[in-house]
Each structure stands twice: as C-alpha cells, then as structure tokens.
Amino acid sequence: MSITRLIARPMLASYFVLDGIDAVRHPEEHAAAFQKVQPALERAGVPPVLSSDAIMLSRISGAASAAAGILLAIGKAPRASALTLAALNIPITVINNPIWAAQNTDDRKEKVRGLLRGLAIGGGLILAAVDRDGKPSLSYKLHADAEHRAELASLKSELKEKYAA
C-alpha cells in the first residue's frame, strides 16, 4: 500500500467513524434532522416504514457508518467500505441539508454549501471504492486469462500440425 493511501483512507474515514459513533450514542439529535424532512420524503415516495422509527434508523445507520469507516481506515475491504459509506452518505447529506426548507438566503447558502460538501465527500468515497491499489480488476484478469488460453490453443494446434506431418 502506498503512503498516500495509508494517510488518505483514515483521513476520509474519520468523519464517518465519529459521526457514526455519535449517531449510536445520541440518536435523538440525528433522528430530529430526519423528522424535519420526513414529510417531504414521504411526498417524494419514500415508504413510511423507513421513517417509522427514526431513532432506530439513526442507530443502525450510525453503526454501519462507524464500522465501514473503521474498515476503510485500517485498509480492510477498503473498496466495499468506501462504497458502503458512499451509499450511506447520499441520504444523510440530503437529510442534513434540506435546501427546500431554507428560510432565508443565508440559510439557503449554508444548506447548499453543506450539500456540496457532502457531494464532494461522496465523490472521494466513489474514487476510493474504485481504487484497486494498482491491482488489475477481476474482469481484466478473466479477459487476459481467456486470451492466454486462446493463444495456447493456437500454438498447440500449430505444433500438432507441424509434427504430425
């Protein structure tokens, strides 16, 4: 692992670990943000089952966020961890920054900044999710293996023709 990854992954994960632990320990604060946007989410088609117990949802989301953040920070399953955090980051960013609920221009600017900050972090997580650490992907390996087998079969048939005659 490069020194860049060794430093960058824990830096990226730190927010999610701390926020996740906070959501598990103090879910009321996190659930309050969700309950503010709950009517708008229901109008958008989010099933009420998701919003029936906002405190439990906050705890589950927080635990998943903290666990994925820790795994990303220590480099265990970093791609899956980053993808999990990216998937969690999208709804949390929207819930924490409801632009449509802004009361005035300053409030709207702050919510837009928060939304863009969340999107920027999400972009970094997506990049971390596709980072193969210099190793080829599974599809590349399969394609290269198929090409290698085809080349061997071709050489084998050439040798058979050459020595059979």
C-alpha positions in Angstrom: 0.0 0.0 0.0 1.3 3.4 -0.9 1.9 6.1 1.7 -0.8 8.2 0.1 -3.4 5.5 0.7 -2.1 4.9 4.2 -2.7 8.5 5.1 -5.8 9.4 2.9 -8.0 6.5 3.9 -8.0 7.2 7.6 -8.5 10.9 6.8 -11.5 10.2 4.7 -12.9 7.7 7.2 -12.5 9.8 10.3 -15.7 11.8 9.8 -17.8 8.7 9.3 -16.4 6.9 12.4 -17.0 9.9 14.7 -20.4 10.7 13.2 -21.5 7.1 13.3 -20.5 6.7 17.0 -22.3 9.9 17.8 -25.4 8.6 16.0 -25.3 5.4 18.0 -24.8 7.2 21.3 -27.1 10.2 20.7 -29.6 9.1 18.1 -32.2 11.7 19.1 -30.2 14.5 17.5 -29.8 12.6 14.2 -33.4 11.5 14.2 -34.5 15.1 14.7 -32.9 16.1 11.4 -34.6 13.2 9.7 -38.0 14.1 11.2 -37.7 17.6 9.8 -37.6 16.3 6.3 -39.8 13.3 6.8 -42.9 14.9 5.2 -41.0 15.9 2.1 -39.5 12.5 1.8 -42.9 10.8 2.1 -44.2 13.1 -0.6 -41.3 12.0 -2.8 -42.3 8.4 -2.3 -40.1 7.2 0.5 -42.0 4.4 2.2 -43.2 5.3 5.8 -41.7 2.1 7.0 -38.3 3.7 6.8 -39.4 6.7 8.9 -41.5 4.8 11.5 -38.6 4.5 13.9 -36.2 7.3 13.2 -34.1 6.7 16.3 -33.5 3.0 15.4 -32.8 4.0 11.8 -30.2 6.6 13.1 -28.6 4.0 15.3 -28.4 1.4 12.5 -27.1 3.9 10.0 -24.5 5.2 12.6 -23.3 1.7 13.4 -22.9 0.9 9.7 -21.1 4.1 9.1 -18.7 3.7 12.0 -18.0 0.0 11.1 -17.4 0.9 7.4 -15.3 3.9 8.4 -13.1 1.8 10.7 -12.6 -0.8 8.0 -11.7 1.8 5.5 -9.3 3.5 7.9 -7.4 0.2 8.6 -7.5 -0.9 5.0 -9.6 -4.0 5.4 -12.0 -4.3 2.4 -11.4 -0.7 1.6 -13.4 -0.7 -1.7 -16.5 -2.3 -0.1 -16.2 0.0 2.9 -15.9 3.1 0.7 -18.9 2.0 -1.4 -21.0 1.4 1.7 -20.0 4.9 3.0 -20.9 6.5 -0.3 -24.3 4.8 -0.3 -24.9 6.0 3.3 -23.6 9.5 2.5 -26.2 10.4 -0.1 -29.4 10.2 2.0 -27.6 11.6 5.1 -26.4 14.6 3.1 -29.8 15.3 1.7 -31.4 14.9 5.2 -28.9 17.2 6.8 -29.1 19.9 4.1 -32.7 20.3 3.0 -32.4 23.2 0.6 -36.1 23.3 0.0 -36.7 24.1 3.7 -34.4 27.1 3.8 -36.0 30.1 5.5 -33.8 32.9 4.0 -30.9 33.5 1.7 -28.2 32.9 4.3 -29.8 29.7 5.4 -30.1 28.5 1.8 -26.4 29.3 1.1 -25.4 27.3 4.2 -27.5 24.3 3.1 -26.1 24.5 -0.4 -22.6 24.5 1.0 -23.4 21.5 3.2 -24.9 19.7 0.3 -21.9 20.4 -2.0 -19.5 19.4 0.9 -21.4 16.1 1.2 -21.3 15.5 -2.6 -17.6 16.2 -2.6 -17.0 13.7 0.2 -19.2 11.3 -1.7 -17.1 11.8 -4.8 -14.0 11.0 -2.8 -15.6 7.8 -1.5 -16.6 6.7 -5.0 -12.9 7.2 -6.1 -11.8 5.2 -3.1 -14.4 2.5 -4.0 -12.9 2.1 -7.5 -9.2 2.3 -6.4 -7.6 -1.1 -7.0 -4.3 -0.2 -5.3 -2.5 -0.9 -8.6 -4.0 -4.3 -9.0 -6.0 -5.4 -12.1 -9.7 -5.9 -11.9 -11.4 -9.3 -12.0 -12.8 -8.6 -15.4 -9.3 -7.7 -16.7 -7.9 -10.9 -15.2 -10.7 -13.0 -16.8 -10.2 -11.4 -20.2 -6.4 -11.8 -20.0 -6.8 -15.5 -19.0 -9.2 -16.1 -21.9 -6.7 -14.5 -24.3 -3.9 -16.6 -22.9 -5.8 -19.8 -23.2 -6.8 -19.0 -26.8 -3.1 -18.2 -27.6 -2.0 -21.5 -26.1 -4.7 -23.5 -28.0 -3.5 -21.8 -31.2 0.2 -22.7 -30.5 -0.8 -26.2 -29.6 -2.7 -26.7 -32.8 0.3 -25.3 -34.8 2.7 -27.7 -33.1 0.4 -30.6 -33.8 0.2 -29.7 -37.5 4.0 -29.2 -37.7 4.9 -32.5 -36.0 2.0 -34.6 -37.3 3.1 -34.2 -40.9 
